[in-house]
Amino acid sequence: MEHIELFFKSIFVDNMIFAYFLGMCSYLAVSKKVATAVGLGAAVIFVLAITVPLNWLLDQYLLQEGALIWLGPEYADFDLSFLSFIMFIATIATMVQLVEIVVEKFSPGLYNSLGIFLPLIAVNCAILGGSLFMQSREIETLGLALNYGIGSGIGWFLAIVAIAAIREKIRYSNVPAPLRGLGITFIITGLMAIGFMSFGGMLTGGDDEGAQDEMETVDGMVTVQKDHKASDLVIESKNDTDNKY
């Protein structure tokens, strides 16, 4: 259940684009055609799926305070967390180079379409943000880190493909001249972000087992029952039987 919850939250609730607006440069520049957006989105999924687990391993066994204890008790007090940014970016840059080589080899057309934005994945805020969020949220296992990386990548993929599909259709619409181009794109992105906010309560619903009820007497005649979770007031009369007509 924990894996399912983390997966869907990283896609819909904590979406890199619509919740944190990370990776907006590539999102805006490469979203003019769906085919190009799909290629870049797939590359982002791959990079996040590789770098987040790798950076989790680096964080757990190298960077955290006391992480080097596996080398011996004398290394228990070492704290290399100040190297987090450098190590994370180095891992990301390495994986991006791998993606660039693979795309150039097997899909030259996509490689030419992406142009400079493919190597710029290395400085995509969404990629680094995935590793930093993984670290700050203290994800416990390698499996959860992989889950979070894939989910975050899919969330970014859905965002850029959705805006690309809309931009392909909207070019045939009668958009006011001042809003054409990036203007209407920003407006649509804001509206989509508001829509994705509705997923915020998707996984937060719970039962009322922990609800506590409080009974108060008003003037000795009326009992007020207050549910702390729902904040509902139910007024009941103690003397219903005496007040019958």
C-alpha positions in Angstrom: 0.0 0.0 0.0 2.9 2.4 0.8 4.3 1.9 -2.7 0.9 2.5 -4.4 0.3 5.7 -2.3 3.8 7.1 -3.0 3.4 6.3 -6.7 0.1 8.1 -7.2 1.0 11.0 -4.9 4.2 11.7 -6.9 2.2 11.7 -10.1 -0.9 13.7 -9.2 -0.5 15.4 -5.8 3.3 16.3 -5.8 3.5 16.8 -9.6 6.9 18.4 -10.4 5.3 20.8 -12.9 1.9 21.6 -11.4 2.8 21.5 -7.7 6.4 22.8 -7.7 6.8 24.3 -11.2 10.2 22.6 -11.6 11.5 22.0 -15.1 9.5 24.8 -16.6 12.2 25.8 -19.2 12.1 22.5 -21.0 8.3 22.2 -20.4 7.7 25.5 -22.2 10.3 25.1 -25.0 9.8 21.5 -26.1 6.0 21.3 -25.8 5.1 22.6 -29.2 4.7 19.1 -30.7 3.4 16.0 -29.0 6.0 13.7 -30.6 8.9 15.8 -29.3 7.2 16.1 -25.8 6.8 12.4 -25.6 10.5 11.8 -26.4 11.7 14.3 -23.8 9.2 13.1 -21.2 10.4 9.5 -21.7 14.0 10.7 -21.3 13.1 12.4 -18.1 11.4 9.3 -16.7 14.5 7.2 -17.5 16.9 9.7 -15.9 14.7 10.1 -12.8 14.3 6.3 -12.5 18.0 5.9 -12.5 19.3 8.9 -10.6 16.9 8.9 -7.7 17.8 5.3 -6.5 21.5 6.0 -7.2 21.5 9.2 -5.2 19.6 7.3 -2.5 22.4 4.8 -2.2 24.9 7.7 -2.2 23.0 9.4 0.6 22.6 6.3 2.7 26.1 4.9 2.4 28.3 7.9 1.8 26.8 11.3 2.5 24.7 11.1 5.7 26.3 11.6 9.1 27.5 8.2 10.2 26.9 6.7 6.8 30.5 5.6 6.5 30.3 3.3 9.5 30.4 0.3 7.2 34.1 1.2 6.6 34.7 0.9 10.4 33.8 2.4 13.7 36.4 5.2 13.3 34.4 6.6 10.4 31.1 6.8 12.4 31.5 10.5 13.0 32.1 11.5 9.4 29.5 13.8 7.8 29.7 14.4 4.1 26.3 15.8 3.6 27.8 19.1 2.3 28.8 17.2 -0.8 25.1 16.3 -1.6 24.7 18.8 -4.4 28.0 18.0 -6.1 27.4 14.2 -5.9 23.8 14.4 -7.0 24.6 16.6 -10.0 27.5 14.4 -11.0 25.2 11.4 -11.0 22.6 13.2 -13.0 25.1 14.5 -15.6 26.4 11.0 -16.1 23.0 9.5 -16.7 22.0 12.4 -19.1 25.1 11.7 -21.2 24.1 8.0 -21.4 20.6 9.1 -22.5 22.0 11.4 -25.1 24.2 8.6 -26.5 21.3 6.2 -26.7 18.9 8.6 -28.3 21.5 9.7 -30.9 22.2 6.1 -31.7 18.7 4.7 -32.0 16.6 7.8 -32.8 18.5 10.5 -34.7 15.2 12.2 -35.7 14.2 12.7 -32.0 17.8 13.7 -31.2 17.7 16.5 -33.8 14.2 17.5 -32.6 15.3 17.8 -29.0 18.4 19.7 -29.9 20.1 21.5 -27.0 17.3 20.6 -24.6 18.4 17.0 -24.4 21.8 17.7 -22.7 20.0 20.4 -20.7 18.2 17.7 -18.8 21.3 17.6 -16.7 20.3 21.1 -15.3 16.6 20.4 -15.3 15.2 21.5 -11.9 12.8 18.5 -11.9 15.7 16.0 -12.1 17.7 17.5 -9.2 14.4 18.2 -7.3 13.6 14.5 -7.4 16.8 13.6 -5.6 16.6 16.5 -3.1 12.9 15.7 -2.3 13.9 12.0 -1.8 16.6 13.2 0.6 14.5 15.7 2.5 11.5 13.3 2.9 13.8 10.6 4.2 12.5 7.8 1.9 13.3 4.6 3.7 14.1 2.0 1.1 15.7 1.7 -2.3 12.4 0.3 -3.7 10.5 3.4 -2.5 13.2 5.6 -4.0 12.8 3.8 -7.4 9.1 4.1 -7.0 9.3 7.9 -6.3 11.7 8.4 -9.2 9.5 6.7 -11.7 6.3 8.3 -10.4 7.9 11.8 -10.5 9.0 11.2 -14.1 5.6 10.0 -15.2 4.0 13.1 -13.6 6.4 15.4 -15.5 5.7 13.3 -18.7 2.0 13.7 -18.3 2.3 17.4 -17.8 4.4 18.1 -20.9 2.4 15.8 -23.2 -0.8 17.4 -22.0 0.3 20.9 -22.7 1.8 19.8 -26.0 -1.5 18.3 -27.1 -3.3 21.5 -26.1 -0.8 23.8 -27.8 -1.2 21.7 -31.1 -4.9 22.3 -31.0 -4.9 25.8 -29.7 -3.0 27.1 -32.7 -6.2 26.7 -34.7 -8.2 28.7 -32.2 -8.9 32.4 -32.2 -6.6 33.4 -29.3 -6.3 37.2 -28.7 -3.1 38.5 -30.2 -1.5 39.7 -26.9 -2.0 36.2 -25.4 -0.6 34.1 -28.3 2.4 32.0 -27.7 3.7 31.8 -24.1 1.0 34.0 -22.7 -1.8 31.5 -23.3 0.5 28.7 -22.4 1.1 30.1 -19.0 -2.6 30.6 -18.5 -3.4 27.1 -19.5 -0.6 25.8 -17.2 -2.1 27.7 -14.3 -5.5 26.3 -14.9 -4.1 22.8 -15.2 -2.2 23.3 -11.9 -5.5 24.3 -10.3 -7.1 21.1 -11.7 -4.3 19.0 -10.3 -4.8 20.5 -6.9 -8.1 18.6 -6.7 -6.0 15.4 -6.4 -4.7 16.7 -3.1 -7.4 15.0 -1.2 -7.3 11.8 -3.2 -5.2 9.8 -0.7 -5.9 11.8 2.4 -9.3 10.5 3.2 -9.5 8.4 6.4 -11.8 6.7 8.7 -13.3 8.2 11.8 -11.9 5.6 14.2 -9.7 8.2 15.9 -12.5 10.8 16.2 -13.1 12.0 19.7 -16.5 13.1 20.8 -17.1 15.8 23.4 -20.3 16.1 25.3 -21.3 19.5 26.7 -24.5 20.5 28.5 -26.1 23.8 27.8 -28.5 25.1 30.5 -29.0 21.6 31.6 -31.3 20.9 28.8 -29.3 20.5 25.5 -26.4 18.2 24.8 -23.8 19.4 22.2 -21.9 16.6 20.5 -18.7 17.8 18.7 -16.7 15.6 16.4 -13.1 16.9 16.3 -12.5 15.5 12.8 -15.6 16.7 11.0 -16.3 19.7 13.2 -20.0 19.0 13.1 -22.3 20.1 15.8 -25.3 17.9 16.6 -27.8 19.2 19.0 -30.1 16.8 20.7 -32.7 17.5 23.3 -32.6 15.6 26.5 -36.3 16.2 27.2 -37.6 15.0 23.8 -40.1 12.8 25.6 -41.4 15.6 27.8 -41.8 18.0 24.8 -44.1 15.9 22.7 -47.2 17.5 21.5 
